[in-house]
Amino acid sequence: MIGSLGILNFFILMVFMANNVQVLLGGQILCGLCWGVFATLAPAYASEVCPTNLRGYMTTYVNLCWAIGQLLASGVLTGCLDIKGEWGYRIPFAVQWVRSLDS
């Protein structure tokens, strides 16, 4: 998971710096692979590490965090709707990039 997080930082940079739609698409596909690792390993890790009586709560909390993240992402995207030019799509990726560097 840590390796995937490190690689994700590079892929987000690739998407942020994309100068054509082909690089943007390739970066998004590669980011999706890293997100798939997180979606697969996080609940499995939580269910293996937690005590038996807390496993259900922790795996549910992992899914809750995904839902909260989607709500935050929709808020960022809504805030960037009125921005004209390339920064209208670069700012959401920059916010995601800063957040992944913080983890």
MODELLER restraints for C-alpha pairs under 7 A, 6 or more apart:
rsr = mdl.restraints
at = mdl.atoms
rsr.add(forms.Gaussian(group=physical.xy_distance, feature=features.Distance(at['CA:1:A'], at['CA:37:A']), mean=6.99, stdev=0.5))
rsr.add(forms.Gaussian(group=physical.xy_distance, feature=features.Distance(at['CA:1:A'], at['CA:38:A']), mean=6.65, stdev=0.5))
rsr.add(forms.Gaussian(group=physical.xy_distance, feature=features.Distance(at['CA:4:A'], at['CA:34:A']), mean=5.60, stdev=0.5))
rsr.add(forms.Gaussian(group=physical.xy_distance, feature=features.Distance(at['CA:8:A'], at['CA:31:A']), mean=6.01, stdev=0.5))
rsr.add(forms.Gaussian(group=physical.xy_distance, feature=features.Distance(at['CA:8:A'], at['CA:34:A']), mean=6.09, stdev=0.5))
rsr.add(forms.Gaussian(group=physical.xy_distance, feature=features.Distance(at['CA:9:A'], at['CA:97:A']), mean=6.33, stdev=0.5))
rsr.add(forms.Gaussian(group=physical.xy_distance, feature=features.Distance(at['CA:9:A'], at['CA:100:A']), mean=6.54, stdev=0.5))
rsr.add(forms.Gaussian(group=physical.xy_distance, feature=features.Distance(at['CA:9:A'], at['CA:101:A']), mean=6.85, stdev=0.5))
rsr.add(forms.Gaussian(group=physical.xy_distance, feature=features.Distance(at['CA:11:A'], at['CA:27:A']), mean=5.63, stdev=0.5))
rsr.add(forms.Gaussian(group=physical.xy_distance, feature=features.Distance(at['CA:11:A'], at['CA:30:A']), mean=6.52, stdev=0.5))
rsr.add(forms.Gaussian(group=physical.xy_distance, feature=features.Distance(at['CA:11:A'], at['CA:31:A']), mean=5.86, stdev=0.5))
rsr.add(forms.Gaussian(group=physical.xy_distance, feature=features.Distance(at['CA:12:A'], at['CA:31:A']), mean=6.86, stdev=0.5))
rsr.add(forms.Gaussian(group=physical.xy_distance, feature=features.Distance(at['CA:12:A'], at['CA:93:A']), mean=6.70, stdev=0.5))
rsr.add(forms.Gaussian(group=physical.xy_distance, feature=features.Distance(at['CA:12:A'], at['CA:97:A']), mean=5.98, stdev=0.5))
rsr.add(forms.Gaussian(group=physical.xy_distance, feature=features.Distance(at['CA:14:A'], at['CA:27:A']), mean=5.89, stdev=0.5))
rsr.add(forms.Gaussian(group=physical.xy_distance, feature=features.Distance(at['CA:15:A'], at['CA:23:A']), mean=6.98, stdev=0.5))
rsr.add(forms.Gaussian(group=physical.xy_distance, feature=features.Distance(at['CA:15:A'], at['CA:24:A']), mean=5.14, stdev=0.5))
rsr.add(forms.Gaussian(group=physical.xy_distance, feature=features.Distance(at['CA:15:A'], at['CA:27:A']), mean=5.09, stdev=0.5))
rsr.add(forms.Gaussian(group=physical.xy_distance, feature=features.Distance(at['CA:15:A'], at['CA:28:A']), mean=6.72, stdev=0.5))
rsr.add(forms.Gaussian(group=physical.xy_distance, feature=features.Distance(at['CA:16:A'], at['CA:90:A']), mean=5.63, stdev=0.5))
rsr.add(forms.Gaussian(group=physical.xy_distance, feature=features.Distance(at['CA:16:A'], at['CA:93:A']), mean=5.93, stdev=0.5))
rsr.add(forms.Gaussian(group=physical.xy_distance, feature=features.Distance(at['CA:16:A'], at['CA:94:A']), mean=6.73, stdev=0.5))
rsr.add(forms.Gaussian(group=physical.xy_distance, feature=features.Distance(at['CA:18:A'], at['CA:24:A']), mean=5.41, stdev=0.5))
rsr.add(forms.Gaussian(group=physical.xy_distance, feature=features.Distance(at['CA:43:A'], at['CA:59:A']), mean=5.22, stdev=0.5))
rsr.add(forms.Gaussian(group=physical.xy_distance, feature=features.Distance(at['CA:43:A'], at['CA:62:A']), mean=6.36, stdev=0.5))
rsr.add(forms.Gaussian(group=physical.xy_distance, feature=features.Distance(at['CA:46:A'], at['CA:55:A']), mean=6.88, stdev=0.5))
rsr.add(forms.Gaussian(group=physical.xy_distance, feature=features.Distance(at['CA:46:A'], at['CA:58:A']), mean=6.14, stdev=0.5))
rsr.add(forms.Gaussian(group=physical.xy_distance, feature=features.Distance(at['CA:46:A'], at['CA:59:A']), mean=6.08, stdev=0.5))
rsr.add(forms.Gaussian(group=physical.xy_distance, feature=features.Distance(at['CA:47:A'], at['CA:55:A']), mean=5.06, stdev=0.5))
rsr.add(forms.Gaussian(group=physical.xy_distance, feature=features.Distance(at['CA:47:A'], at['CA:59:A']), mean=6.39, stdev=0.5))
rsr.add(forms.Gaussian(group=physical.xy_distance, feature=features.Distance(at['CA:76:A'], at['CA:92:A']), mean=6.38, stdev=0.5))
rsr.add(forms.Gaussian(group=physical.xy_distance, feature=features.Distance(at['CA:77:A'], at['CA:92:A']), mean=6.47, stdev=0.5))
rsr.add(forms.Gaussian(group=physical.xy_distance, feature=features.Distance(at['CA:80:A'], at['CA:88:A']), mean=5.63, stdev=0.5))
rsr.add(forms.Gaussian(group=physical.xy_distance, feature=features.Distance(at['CA:81:A'], at['CA:88:A']), mean=6.71, stdev=0.5))
